């Protein structure tokens, strides 16, 4: 699995997940429970992961829609 997006903004993660789903790419969000434990401070980011085979296309999809993917 490869990280393609890291953010403390849950709406960015949801938007990216919806974009990828629309392209047929399965994404998995890590650190959801950890970020919930810290409350609403917003210091712990969530990570959006995809399979290695989908990483290149996923980064292109995010970049084309104004989201800066992780390197």
Gaussian input, Z-matrix of N, CA and C with variables (Angstrom, degrees):
# hf/3-21g

backbone

0 1
 N
 C     1     B1
 C     2     B2     1     A1
 N     3     B3     2     A2     1     D1
 C     4     B4     3     A3     2     D2
 C     5     B5     4     A4     3     D3
 N     6     B6     5     A5     4     D4
 C     7     B7     6     A6     5     D5
 C     8     B8     7     A7     6     D6
 N     9     B9     8     A8     7     D7
 C    10    B10     9     A9     8     D8
 C    11    B11    10    A10     9     D9
 N    12    B12    11    A11    10    D10
 C    13    B13    12    A12    11    D11
 C    14    B14    13    A13    12    D12
 N    15    B15    14    A14    13    D13
 C    16    B16    15    A15    14    D14
 C    17    B17    16    A16    15    D15
 N    18    B18    17    A17    16    D16
 C    19    B19    18    A18    17    D17
 C    20    B20    19    A19    18    D18
 N    21    B21    20    A20    19    D19
 C    22    B22    21    A21    20    D20
 C    23    B23    22    A22    21    D21
 N    24    B24    23    A23    22    D22
 C    25    B25    24    A24    23    D23
 C    26    B26    25    A25    24    D24
 N    27    B27    26    A26    25    D25
 C    28    B28    27    A27    26    D26
 C    29    B29    28    A28    27    D27
 N    30    B30    29    A29    28    D28
 C    31    B31    30    A30    29    D29
 C    32    B32    31    A31    30    D30
 N    33    B33    32    A32    31    D31
 C    34    B34    33    A33    32    D32
 C    35    B35    34    A34    33    D33
 N    36    B36    35    A35    34    D34
 C    37    B37    36    A36    35    D35
 C    38    B38    37    A37    36    D36
 N    39    B39    38    A38    37    D37
 C    40    B40    39    A39    38    D38
 C    41    B41    40    A40    39    D39
 N    42    B42    41    A41    40    D40
 C    43    B43    42    A42    41    D41
 C    44    B44    43    A43    42    D42
 N    45    B45    44    A44    43    D43
 C    46    B46    45    A45    44    D44
 C    47    B47    46    A46    45    D45
 N    48    B48    47    A47    46    D46
 C    49    B49    48    A48    47    D47
 C    50    B50    49    A49    48    D48
 N    51    B51    50    A50    49    D49
 C    52    B52    51    A51    50    D50
 C    53    B53    52    A52    51    D51
 N    54    B54    53    A53    52    D52
 C    55    B55    54    A54    53    D53
 C    56    B56    55    A55    54    D54
 N    57    B57    56    A56    55    D55
 C    58    B58    57    A57    56    D56
 C    59    B59    58    A58    57    D57
 N    60    B60    59    A59    58    D58
 C    61    B61    60    A60    59    D59
 C    62    B62    61    A61    60    D60
 N    63    B63    62    A62    61    D61
 C    64    B64    63    A63    62    D62
 C    65    B65    64    A64    63    D63
 N    66    B66    65    A65    64    D64
 C    67    B67    66    A66    65    D65
 C    68    B68    67    A67    66    D66
 N    69    B69    68    A68    67    D67
 C    70    B70    69    A69    68    D68
 C    71    B71    70    A70    69    D69
 N    72    B72    71    A71    70    D70
 C    73    B73    72    A72    71    D71
 C    74    B74    73    A73    72    D72
 N    75    B75    74    A74    73    D73
 C    76    B76    75    A75    74    D74
 C    77    B77    76    A76    75    D75
 N    78    B78    77    A77    76    D76
 C    79    B79    78    A78    77    D77
 C    80    B80    79    A79    78    D78
 N    81    B81    80    A80    79    D79
 C    82    B82    81    A81    80    D80
 C    83    B83    82    A82    81    D81
 N    84    B84    83    A83    82    D82
 C    85    B85    84    A84    83    D83
 C    86    B86    85    A85    84    D84
 N    87    B87    86    A86    85    D85
 C    88    B88    87    A87    86    D86
 C    89    B89    88    A88    87    D87
 N    90    B90    89    A89    88    D88
 C    91    B91    90    A90    89    D89
 C    92    B92    91    A91    90    D90
 N    93    B93    92    A92    91    D91
 C    94    B94    93    A93    92    D92
 C    95    B95    94    A94    93    D93
 N    96    B96    95    A95    94    D94
 C    97    B97    96    A96    95    D95
 C    98    B98    97    A97    96    D96
 N    99    B99    98    A98    97    D97
 C   100   B100    99    A99    98    D98
 C   101   B101   100   A100    99    D99
 N   102   B102   101   A101   100   D100
 C   103   B103   102   A102   101   D101
 C   104   B104   103   A103   102   D102
 N   105   B105   104   A104   103   D103
 C   106   B106   105   A105   104   D104
 C   107   B107   106   A106   105   D105
 N   108   B108   107   A107   106   D106
 C   109   B109   108   A108   107   D107
 C   110   B110   109   A109   108   D108
 N   111   B111   110   A110   109   D109
 C   112   B112   111   A111   110   D110
 C   113   B113   112   A112   111   D111
 N   114   B114   113   A113   112   D112
 C   115   B115   114   A114   113   D113
 C   116   B116   115   A115   114   D114
 N   117   B117   116   A116   115   D115
 C   118   B118   117   A117   116   D116
 C   119   B119   118   A118   117   D117
 N   120   B120   119   A119   118   D118
 C   121   B121   120   A120   119   D119
 C   122   B122   121   A121   120   D120
 N   123   B123   122   A122   121   D121
 C   124   B124   123   A123   122   D122
 C   125   B125   124   A124   123   D123
 N   126   B126   125   A125   124   D124
 C   127   B127   126   A126   125   D125
 C   128   B128   127   A127   126   D126
 N   129   B129   128   A128   127   D127
 C   130   B130   129   A129   128   D128
 C   131   B131   130   A130   129   D129
 N   132   B132   131   A131   130   D130
 C   133   B133   132   A132   131   D131
 C   134   B134   133   A133   132   D132
 N   135   B135   134   A134   133   D133
 C   136   B136   135   A135   134   D134
 C   137   B137   136   A136   135   D135
 N   138   B138   137   A137   136   D136
 C   139   B139   138   A138   137   D137
 C   140   B140   139   A139   138   D138
 N   141   B141   140   A140   139   D139
 C   142   B142   141   A141   140   D140
 C   143   B143   142   A142   141   D141
 N   144   B144   143   A143   142   D142
 C   145   B145   144   A144   143   D143
 C   146   B146   145   A145   144   D144
 N   147   B147   146   A146   145   D145
 C   148   B148   147   A147   146   D146
 C   149   B149   148   A148   147   D147
 N   150   B150   149   A149   148   D148
 C   151   B151   150   A150   149   D149
 C   152   B152   151   A151   150   D150
 N   153   B153   152   A152   151   D151
 C   154   B154   153   A153   152   D152
 C   155   B155   154   A154   153   D153
 N   156   B156   155   A155   154   D154
 C   157   B157   156   A156   155   D155
 C   158   B158   157   A157   156   D156
 N   159   B159   158   A158   157   D157
 C   160   B160   159   A159   158   D158
 C   161   B161   160   A160   159   D159
 N   162   B162   161   A161   160   D160
 C   163   B163   162   A162   161   D161
 C   164   B164   163   A163   162   D162
 N   165   B165   164   A164   163   D163
 C   166   B166   165   A165   164   D164
 C   167   B167   166   A166   165   D165
 N   168   B168   167   A167   166   D166
 C   169   B169   168   A168   167   D167
 C   170   B170   169   A169   168   D168
 N   171   B171   170   A170   169   D169
 C   172   B172   171   A171   170   D170
 C   173   B173   172   A172   171   D171
 N   174   B174   173   A173   172   D172
 C   175   B175   174   A174   173   D173
 C   176   B176   175   A175   174   D174
 N   177   B177   176   A176   175   D175
 C   178   B178   177   A177   176   D176
 C   179   B179   178   A178   177   D177
 N   180   B180   179   A179   178   D178
 C   181   B181   180   A180   179   D179
 C   182   B182   181   A181   180   D180
 N   183   B183   182   A182   181   D181
 C   184   B184   183   A183   182   D182
 C   185   B185   184   A184   183   D183
 N   186   B186   185   A185   184   D184
 C   187   B187   186   A186   185   D185
 C   188   B188   187   A187   186   D186
 N   189   B189   188   A188   187   D187
 C   190   B190   189   A189   188   D188
 C   191   B191   190   A190   189   D189
 N   192   B192   191   A191   190   D190
 C   193   B193   192   A192   191   D191
 C   194   B194   193   A193   192   D192
 N   195   B195   194   A194   193   D193
 C   196   B196   195   A195   194   D194
 C   197   B197   196   A196   195   D195
 N   198   B198   197   A197   196   D196
 C   199   B199   198   A198   197   D197
 C   200   B200   199   A199   198   D198
 N   201   B201   200   A200   199   D199
 C   202   B202   201   A201   200   D200
 C   203   B203   202   A202   201   D201
 N   204   B204   203   A203   202   D202
 C   205   B205   204   A204   203   D203
 C   206   B206   205   A205   204   D204
 N   207   B207   206   A206   205   D205
 C   208   B208   207   A207   206   D206
 C   209   B209   208   A208   207   D207
 N   210   B210   209   A209   208   D208
 C   211   B211   210   A210   209   D209
 C   212   B212   211   A211   210   D210

   B1=1.4494
   B2=1.5184
   B3=1.3052
   B4=1.4655
   B5=1.5240
   B6=1.3149
   B7=1.4607
   B8=1.5236
   B9=1.3372
   B10=1.4593
   B11=1.5231
   B12=1.3361
   B13=1.4579
   B14=1.5200
   B15=1.3251
   B16=1.4758
   B17=1.5182
   B18=1.3424
   B19=1.4614
   B20=1.5284
   B21=1.3229
   B22=1.4617
   B23=1.5227
   B24=1.3197
   B25=1.4646
   B26=1.5368
   B27=1.3267
   B28=1.4688
   B29=1.5269
   B30=1.3342
   B31=1.4594
   B32=1.5319
   B33=1.3206
   B34=1.4780
   B35=1.5203
   B36=1.3321
   B37=1.4662
   B38=1.5258
   B39=1.3369
   B40=1.4711
   B41=1.5321
   B42=1.3371
   B43=1.4588
   B44=1.5310
   B45=1.3271
   B46=1.4599
   B47=1.5259
   B48=1.3102
   B49=1.4659
   B50=1.5323
   B51=1.3204
   B52=1.4661
   B53=1.5333
   B54=1.3258
   B55=1.4605
   B56=1.5204
   B57=1.3170
   B58=1.4602
   B59=1.5217
   B60=1.3052
   B61=1.4664
   B62=1.5267
   B63=1.3170
   B64=1.4560
   B65=1.5138
   B66=1.3281
   B67=1.4611
   B68=1.5278
   B69=1.3391
   B70=1.4654
   B71=1.5160
   B72=1.3378
   B73=1.4632
   B74=1.5236
   B75=1.3148
   B76=1.4638
   B77=1.5220
   B78=1.3203
   B79=1.4649
   B80=1.5273
   B81=1.3193
   B82=1.4578
   B83=1.5211
   B84=1.3260
   B85=1.4637
   B86=1.5267
   B87=1.3190
   B88=1.4619
   B89=1.5267
   B90=1.3146
   B91=1.4651
   B92=1.5264
   B93=1.3296
   B94=1.4684
   B95=1.5149
   B96=1.3209
   B97=1.4686
   B98=1.5273
   B99=1.3046
   B100=1.4653
   B101=1.5165
   B102=1.3267
   B103=1.4636
   B104=1.5269
   B105=1.3204
   B106=1.4653
   B107=1.5294
   B108=1.3315
   B109=1.4605
   B110=1.5241
   B111=1.3345
   B112=1.4668
   B113=1.5195
   B114=1.3020
   B115=1.4589
   B116=1.5135
   B117=1.2897
   B118=1.4667
   B119=1.5266
   B120=1.3136
   B121=1.4659
   B122=1.5289
   B123=1.3223
   B124=1.4530
   B125=1.5154
   B126=1.3377
   B127=1.4595
   B128=1.5227
   B129=1.3164
   B130=1.4578
   B131=1.5262
   B132=1.3166
   B133=1.4678
   B134=1.5282
   B135=1.3105
   B136=1.4599
   B137=1.5189
   B138=1.3374
   B139=1.4600
   B140=1.5218
   B141=1.3156
   B142=1.4547
   B143=1.5257
   B144=1.3242
   B145=1.4501
   B146=1.5241
   B147=1.3255
   B148=1.4629
   B149=1.5288
   B150=1.3128
   B151=1.4669
   B152=1.5265
   B153=1.3189
   B154=1.4660
   B155=1.5205
   B156=1.3197
   B157=1.4699
   B158=1.5313
   B159=1.3486
   B160=1.4620
   B161=1.5248
   B162=1.3256
   B163=1.4628
   B164=1.5226
   B165=1.3182
   B166=1.4588
   B167=1.5250
   B168=1.3253
   B169=1.4749
   B170=1.5261
   B171=1.3260
   B172=1.4632
   B173=1.5252
   B174=1.3309
   B175=1.4651
   B176=1.5227
   B177=1.3141
   B178=1.4655
   B179=1.5225
   B180=1.3320
   B181=1.4690
   B182=1.5247
   B183=1.3286
   B184=1.4669
   B185=1.5277
   B186=1.3217
   B187=1.4600
   B188=1.5271
   B189=1.3192
   B190=1.4682
   B191=1.5244
   B192=1.3241
   B193=1.4605
   B194=1.5224
   B195=1.3273
   B196=1.4582
   B197=1.5081
   B198=1.3308
   B199=1.4625
   B200=1.5222
   B201=1.3160
   B202=1.4615
   B203=1.5233
   B204=1.3381
   B205=1.4716
   B206=1.5214
   B207=1.3293
   B208=1.4538
   B209=1.5229
   B210=1.3302
   B211=1.4813
   B212=1.5106
   A1=108.54
   A2=115.46
   A3=122.51
   A4=110.41
   A5=115.40
   A6=120.60
   A7=108.32
   A8=115.65
   A9=117.95
   A10=112.61
   A11=117.08
   A12=119.63
   A13=109.35
   A14=115.67
   A15=121.61
   A16=106.60
   A17=116.21
   A18=119.15
   A19=110.84
   A20=115.04
   A21=120.95
   A22=110.89
   A23=116.62
   A24=122.33
   A25=109.93
   A26=117.88
   A27=119.97
   A28=113.43
   A29=117.62
   A30=119.03
   A31=111.18
   A32=117.46
   A33=120.54
   A34=110.84
   A35=115.83
   A36=120.61
   A37=109.79
   A38=116.65
   A39=120.77
   A40=111.06
   A41=116.44
   A42=120.83
   A43=110.61
   A44=116.45
   A45=121.12
   A46=110.58
   A47=116.70
   A48=121.20
   A49=110.53
   A50=117.12
   A51=121.34
   A52=110.69
   A53=117.27
   A54=120.45
   A55=111.33
   A56=115.98
   A57=120.27
   A58=111.53
   A59=115.79
   A60=119.98
   A61=110.89
   A62=116.41
   A63=121.03
   A64=113.08
   A65=116.81
   A66=121.88
   A67=111.85
   A68=116.02
   A69=119.80
   A70=114.28
   A71=116.84
   A72=121.99
   A73=108.78
   A74=115.89
   A75=120.65
   A76=109.24
   A77=115.89
   A78=121.66
   A79=109.17
   A80=115.80
   A81=122.41
   A82=108.46
   A83=117.51
   A84=121.89
   A85=109.21
   A86=115.88
   A87=121.88
   A88=110.12
   A89=116.07
   A90=124.68
   A91=113.70
   A92=117.53
   A93=120.54
   A94=110.30
   A95=116.50
   A96=119.72
   A97=111.70
   A98=116.94
   A99=120.18
   A100=110.83
   A101=116.68
   A102=119.21
   A103=111.38
   A104=117.84
   A105=120.92
   A106=109.83
   A107=117.17
   A108=121.28
   A109=112.89
   A110=116.82
   A111=118.85
   A112=112.24
   A113=118.02
   A114=121.33
   A115=111.61
   A116=116.61
   A117=120.35
   A118=112.13
   A119=117.08
   A120=120.87
   A121=110.36
   A122=116.80
   A123=121.04
   A124=115.21
   A125=117.30
   A126=119.29
   A127=113.18
   A128=118.43
   A129=120.83
   A130=110.14
   A131=116.89
   A132=119.86
   A133=112.48
   A134=114.70
   A135=122.64
   A136=107.01
   A137=115.93
   A138=120.44
   A139=109.24
   A140=115.87
   A141=122.19
   A142=107.54
   A143=115.75
   A144=122.37
   A145=110.68
   A146=115.73
   A147=122.24
   A148=108.08
   A149=115.78
   A150=120.55
   A151=109.22
   A152=116.49
   A153=121.67
   A154=111.57
   A155=117.32
   A156=121.38
   A157=112.27
   A158=117.66
   A159=121.75
   A160=113.95
   A161=117.48
   A162=121.09
   A163=112.93
   A164=118.50
   A165=120.68
   A166=111.17
   A167=116.19
   A168=120.70
   A169=110.21
   A170=117.53
   A171=121.32
   A172=110.87
   A173=117.21
   A174=120.17
   A175=111.25
   A176=116.99
   A177=121.15
   A178=110.41
   A179=116.77
   A180=121.39
   A181=110.20
   A182=117.29
   A183=120.36
   A184=111.23
   A185=117.05
   A186=120.34
   A187=111.21
   A188=117.39
   A189=121.38
   A190=112.38
   A191=116.76
   A192=120.96
   A193=112.90
   A194=116.83
   A195=121.05
   A196=116.63
   A197=117.86
   A198=120.82
   A199=107.89
   A200=117.05
   A201=121.50
   A202=109.09
   A203=117.73
   A204=119.32
   A205=111.81
   A206=115.53
   A207=121.06
   A208=108.95
   A209=116.97
   A210=119.57
   A211=112.80
   D1=147.61
   D2=179.31
   D3=-124.40
   D4=139.04
   D5=174.08
   D6=-77.75
   D7=128.59
   D8=177.96
   D9=-117.08
   D10=-13.86
   D11=178.31
   D12=-155.10
   D13=138.27
   D14=175.85
   D15=-131.15
   D16=128.09
   D17=-177.19
   D18=-157.81
   D19=150.68
   D20=172.48
   D21=-92.30
   D22=-4.48
   D23=-178.94
   D24=-94.90
   D25=108.52
   D26=-177.84
   D27=-63.49
   D28=-24.24
   D29=179.00
   D30=-73.24
   D31=-34.16
   D32=175.12
   D33=-64.14
   D34=-42.71
   D35=179.49
   D36=-63.31
   D37=-45.44
   D38=-179.48
   D39=-63.85
   D40=-40.71
   D41=178.74
   D42=-63.37
   D43=-46.35
   D44=179.52
   D45=-62.70
   D46=-41.47
   D47=179.14
   D48=-62.48
   D49=-40.81
   D50=179.13
   D51=-67.33
   D52=-41.34
   D53=177.32
   D54=-60.19
   D55=-45.85
   D56=-178.69
   D57=-67.28
   D58=-39.82
   D59=177.62
   D60=-60.70
   D61=-39.23
   D62=177.91
   D63=-63.90
   D64=-23.62
   D65=178.10
   D66=-95.73
   D67=3.62
   D68=179.22
   D69=80.73
   D70=19.64
   D71=179.72
   D72=-103.17
   D73=123.90
   D74=178.27
   D75=-81.81
   D76=127.39
   D77=179.29
   D78=-119.67
   D79=152.25
   D80=-179.08
   D81=-130.88
   D82=129.93
   D83=-178.73
   D84=-95.77
   D85=124.25
   D86=176.49
   D87=-102.56
   D88=157.39
   D89=175.34
   D90=72.01
   D91=20.69
   D92=178.80
   D93=-63.62
   D94=-48.63
   D95=-176.35
   D96=-69.91
   D97=-34.17
   D98=178.04
   D99=-64.89
   D100=-43.25
   D101=-179.20
   D102=-70.02
   D103=-26.90
   D104=176.93
   D105=-70.94
   D106=-37.30
   D107=-178.77
   D108=-62.77
   D109=-31.30
   D110=-178.87
   D111=-78.39
   D112=-1.78
   D113=177.90
   D114=83.86
   D115=-146.18
   D116=-177.19
   D117=-101.42
   D118=19.98
   D119=-179.12
   D120=-67.74
   D121=-38.06
   D122=177.54
   D123=78.40
   D124=33.63
   D125=-178.75
   D126=-99.43
   D127=-19.26
   D128=-179.23
   D129=-102.37
   D130=116.29
   D131=-176.61
   D132=-77.15
   D133=155.36
   D134=170.84
   D135=-97.25
   D136=151.23
   D137=-179.56
   D138=-117.91
   D139=135.72
   D140=177.15
   D141=-102.99
   D142=122.51
   D143=-175.27
   D144=-115.89
   D145=148.39
   D146=173.65
   D147=-135.78
   D148=164.90
   D149=176.31
   D150=-63.94
   D151=150.60
   D152=-179.80
   D153=-52.47
   D154=-41.58
   D155=-176.16
   D156=-66.78
   D157=-21.20
   D158=-178.08
   D159=-100.07
   D160=-3.33
   D161=-170.95
   D162=-61.99
   D163=-45.73
   D164=-177.55
   D165=-61.86
   D166=-50.69
   D167=-178.85
   D168=-63.48
   D169=-39.23
   D170=179.97
   D171=-62.23
   D172=-41.83
   D173=178.39
   D174=-64.43
   D175=-39.11
   D176=178.43
   D177=-64.14
   D178=-44.23
   D179=179.75
   D180=-60.78
   D181=-45.72
   D182=-179.71
   D183=-64.81
   D184=-45.20
   D185=-179.31
   D186=-63.58
   D187=-39.40
   D188=179.16
   D189=-64.83
   D190=-20.82
   D191=-178.84
   D192=-108.49
   D193=19.29
   D194=172.91
   D195=83.07
   D196=11.83
   D197=176.91
   D198=-103.65
   D199=134.75
   D200=-179.12
   D201=-87.03
   D202=105.65
   D203=-178.87
   D204=-71.97
   D205=157.49
   D206=175.73
   D207=-69.03
   D208=148.32
   D209=179.69
   D210=-67.71

